Amino acid sequence: MRSPWHPMATIPPPQALLRPLAVPQRLLLGPGPSNCAPPHPGGGSWMRSRQGIQYAFQTRNRLTLAVSGTGHCAMEAALLNLLERGDTVLVAINGIWGQRAADIAGRLGTAAGTLGLARHKPSVLFITHGESSTGVLQPLEGLGELCHRHGCLLLVDAVASLGGAPILMDQQEIDVLYSGSQKVLSAPPGSAPISFSERAREKMLRRKTKPPSFYLDMGCLANYWGCDDKPRMYHHTAPINSFFSLREGLAMLAEMGLESSWERHRANCTLLCQGLRELGLELFVKEEAVRLPTITTVRVPKGYAWQEITAFLMKEHGLEIAGGLGPSVGKVLRIGLMGYNSTKDNVDRVLGALRDALQRCRRSRL
């Protein structure tokens, strides 16, 4: 007769999880995420985020919602819903996010060009408004009108710029706009606002095939978020905490007002740039008009290793900045002043920390 089985765990619980969680205090002045703002009084449904997104985007588009994921997820959602195999997409590559968009478009079986509306006759033009890898703010004036003249939709990445620099979806004739929660909105990463114009919605309705992702199918998500007239159906388990945090960030942006937020970021970026020059550092983006107000790039000073500077700031000052990303790796330091973190006090703090680093970090004699 078989003896009864007495299941017994043989792998002990990890000691690290039996100790209280100790989260170090860090000032996050890199390219994102930013520190979360203190709690904001009030409450309400996370579905109200839609109205906040419409305000932040300056749009009346009905198909406006938040994707359950980061900005990368919204980028993928936009491309895979708009494009079908055989379509042509034109990608403006001014940093890593254009490179990523071209990669995703290629995986969808579309033809991805990088130059010329008239030449390629694309159905979609992708462009990044705030390129966080280089610190460049891309002008958008007239681009929507130009796209529509050529029968093309305009898709804009505003992850690093929303709330920190003017972007007006309806006025600028942007067809698809998306952002992220962890930059100027100062919420934890994990939810991504996105909106589609009527032109974009009609293109999606004309698809011959279903989008290749069920999770990111905008038809399903539109119904889930109440963007259509059909009875609401279950689609996926929403990350409720992320959506409430997003609502909180949108509420604080609405309370401050878009114009005030744009001016706050512009003014603090100007102070930072002035201070960096006084330290003898060289700004990576020469032309002030195209500097991204939320993320400032400065050339790695000659003779210094950028990794030593960032490590020193974290160890000695509890402050995070970042090195380059993609095409700017090894060339720049990136300093973020976004949302709750965009203050004069933080400008002074990062400048003081950099002054200390330049004096104390090892410098090569080569």
Salt bridges, closest charged atoms under 4 A:
ASP87 OD2 - LYS203 NZ 3.29
ASP103 OD1 - ARG107 NE 2.62
GLU173 OE1 - HIS148 ND1 2.95
ASP175 OD2 - HIS148 NE2 2.62
GLU198 OE2 - ARG201 NH2 2.72
ASP229 OD1 - ARG62 NH2 2.64
GLU255 OE2 - HIS40 NE2 2.95
GLU263 OE2 - ARG266 NH2 2.70
GLU282 OE2 - LYS286 NZ 2.63
GLU282 OE2 - ARG299 NE 3.38
GLU308 OE2 - ARG362 NH2 2.45
ASP348 OD2 - LYS344 NZ 3.01
ASP356 OD2 - HIS317 NE2 2.82
ASP356 OD2 - ARG360 NH1 3.29
